Amino acid sequence: MKAAWTIKLIENMDEMHQVEEVQRRVWRESDIDIVPAHLMNSAVHNGGVVLGACTDQQLVGFVFGFPGTYHTADGPRIKHYSSMLGVLPEWRDQGIGFALKRAQWQMVRHQGIDRITWTFDPLHGRNAWLNITRLGAVCSTYLRDFYGKMRDTLNQGLPSDRFDVDWWVNSHRVNRRLSRRRRNDLTLAHFVSGGARMYAQAEIDTHGLAHPVAVPALKVGKDLPILLVEIPTDFARLKEMDIQLARQWRLHTRSVFEALFQAGYLVTDFIHSNDEPGRSYYVLCHGESTL
């Protein structure tokens, strides 16, 4: 049984150097790609936030973000940009990532900021489940090769395409999903019974690897208010086994999401199929439509 952990503010340089070490272990990066302690320290003293998940002996996870701006019809507004969230591999699946993001949400609300944004790889289902389903972020922005060529072990070899998500911290959606009385998780059957249509699917080969299937000729828009887009359940494993297939998935999902966002859809949920284990889907709703 693992030791208990708590969430705390990271405010001194010794702890910032511990955050550097967690970065090395999570992303298996060289020092040239590590966000240095002195930069995080500068951010913290100018509105940024670094929070850590700590045991008595070590730092096991952290989240780091800083203020930014976004443009509206009334001029620029302040937002918080969440740059990094990392948890040591042996400490995952214990709710630490969720707890770190919830603490970040509390800190940013106290700063009077109502929007947090961040990026993540849309092909990694673990991150999609946390960001979209558990935290209540939404997405209508796809960024091609956002970080350019990446050298860390987890990202090398593929274009660094990303979802750019919005977390509206004062919204009912987010407050409900962060509460102790959060809604029950919806299943594929719930969405299908609510009128969802399958838009992009996969075929599973004899090795258990998912292959993208050509998108059907559907006229998307308000007449199809809910669409489902399948991705591989374990993209990291797929990439290790077949890098060319991983590239196919990158280009396939790039074209799918760009087209649907252009047509007015918004990513609102991420689900795993109970009837067919090993299959995972994004849920996209059109405009202001709801279930």
N, C-alpha and C positions, 0 to 999 in steps of 0.2 A: 504493500500500500504506500502510495506516494505521500510526502509531507504536505501539510496544508500550505496554501499560498494566499497572499493578500495583494491588493492593488494599492500602489502608492505613487505619489508624484516623484519624478526623478529631477533633482534640482542641483546636484553637485557634480563636480568633474569626475570623481571616482566612480560614481554610478553611471555617468555618461560613457566612460571607458568600458564598463560592463555591457552597455548597450552595443558598443562596437563589436564585442566578442559574440553576442547573440546574433548580430548580423552575419558574421563570418560562418557561424554554425548553421543558421537557417538557410541562407542562400548560397553557401559554399563559395563565397566570393574572394577575390584577391583584395589586398588593402587599397588598391587604386579605386575600387568601386564602393568602398565603405563610406557611409556618411560619417564624417569625423566628429569626435566629442566636442571640439571647440565650436563647430557650426551649430550643433544641437543646443549647446549652451547659449550661444548668441540668440538663437530663435526663442528659447525659453524666456530670456530676459527682454523679449520684444513681442510678447503676446502668443508665442508658441507654447505647445504643451507636449511633454514627454511623460508618459505613465508607464510604470513597470509592474509586472506580476512577480512577486518575490516570495521565496521561502526564507527560512532563517539563514540559509547558507548561500543562496545564489539568486540571480535574476534569471527567470525562466521564460519571460516574454515581455514585449513592450509595444507601445504605439506612439508614433511621433507625427505631429502636424503643426501647421503654422498659418497665420492669417494670409488671405489673398483677396482679390476682388473679382467680381463678375459684372457684366454690363447689362443694364436694363434700359427701358425707354426713358426712365427718369435719371439716368446717369449711373455711375459705378456704385456697387454696394459691396460691403464686406462679407466674405465667407471664410470658412476654415478649410484648408486643404490638408487632408490626412495622407501624409506621404508614405508611411511604412507601418505595417503591423506584422510582427513576427513572434512565433512561439517555438521553443526548442522541440525537435521531433518527438522526443520521449515524453513530452508534457502535453501533447495534443489530445484532442477528444475529451477534455475535461472542462470545457466551457471557459477556458482562459481568454481566447480571442474575443468571445462575446462579452465577457466581463470588462476587458480592456476598452472595447468600443463603447460599452454602456457608460463607463467612467469618463471617456472622452466626450460623449454626448452631454453628460452632466456639466463638465467643465465649460464647454463651448456655450451651452445655454446660459450659464452664469455670466459669460462675457457679453451677452446680449446679441449673439450671432444666431441666425435661424437656418443657415445652410452649411452643410459639410459635403465636400466632394472628394472622391478618390478614384483611382483606376485599378482595374484588375483584369486578368486574362480570362475572357469569357469561356475558354475551353476547360477551365479547371472547376469541376463541379463542387469540390469542397468549399472553395471561395464563393461560388455562386450561392450555395445554400446559406452560408453565413450572411453574406452581404444583402442578398435580395429577400430571402425567405425569413431568416431570423431577425435581421436588423430593420427590414422594411425600406431599404434603399430602392430607387427606381432608376431606369436607364433609358435614354433615347439618343445617346451619342456614342458613335463608334470611331475610335482613333486608329488610323493605320500606322503601323510601325512607330509607335509613339516614342519609344526610347532608342530607336535605331538598333544597331547591332549590339546585342547584349552578350557579355562574356561569362556570366555566372552559369553554374551547372544546370540550374532549373530552366533557364531561358535560352541558352545558346542553341543555334541551329535553325531558329524560326523567326519570322518577322514578329516584332514585339507589338502586335495589335492589342488594343485594350478597350474595355468598356469604361466610360467616364460616368460614374454614378452620382446621383443626387440623393442626399439624406436630409430631408426637411425636418429638422429636429423638433419643431413645435406641432407637427401635423398629428392628427388622430391616428393615422396609419402607423407612424413610428412609435408614438406613445403606447399604443395598444400592443405592439409586438415586443416592446421592452418591458411591459408590465408583468406582474406575477399572474395575472389573469388573461394572458395572451390567448388569441384565438387558437383553436385546434388546427393542426397542419392539414391543408387540403391535399387530396390525392388526385391522381390522373382521372379516376372515375368521377370525382366531383366536377372537374373541368369539362370532361366529355359530356356529362349530363347537363352541364350549363351551356352547351352549344359550342364548345371549343372544337376547332378543326385542326387536323394534323397538317402542318405546312412543310416541314423538313424532317425526314426520318433517316434511320441508319439500318444497314443490314449487318448482322453479326456472322462472321465466318467461323470455321471449325476450330480456330485457335482462340475464339472469344474476342476477336478484335472487331471494332465497329467500323464500317465503311459508309461514307456519305452517299445518299441516294439523291438523284436529280429532283429538283423542286417541281411539284405539279403546276399545271397551268391554271392557277386560281386568280380570279380578279379580286385582289385584296382591297380592303377599305371598310367602311362602316357596316356593309352587309355581312362582313365576316369579323365580328367584334373581338373574338378571342382565337388566337392561333398558338400552336405548339411547335417548338423547334427542338429537335433532339440533338444532343451532343454525346460524345463518349463519356461513360461514367468515370473511367480512370484514364484520363488523358496522359498523365505522367508515365504510366505503364505502357500505353500505346506508343508514345514517343520513343521510349527505350527499345521497344521491339521493332518498330518500323518508322524511321524518321520521314520517309517519303509519304507514308500514309498520314503522318502528323501534318505535313505541309499541305496535303490535300484538304484536310479538315480546316486548316487555317484559312485557305483561300475560299473554301466552300462557305464557311460560316461568315466570313467577311462579306461575301456577296449577299448572303441571306439577310444579315442584320442591317447592312447599309440600305438594302431595298425596303425592308419593313420600317425602318426608322424614317426613311424618306416618305413613305406612305402614311405616316402619322401614328405608328404603333409605339408602345412603351412597354419595356420589360417590367413586369410586376411580381412575378413569382418564379420559383425554381422547384421542381418536384422530381421525386424518384417514383418509378412505377412499382406498385405492390404486386400486380399481376405478372409482370415480367421483370424479375430482379436483374439488375445490371443495365437498366435503361433509364435515362434521365432527360428531362425536358425543361426548357424555358417556356414560360407563359407570357404572351404579349397581348395587351389589350389596345384597342383602337381608340384614340382620342380620349374622351371623357367616359367611355363605356365602362360599366362595372358588372360583376357577376350578379 
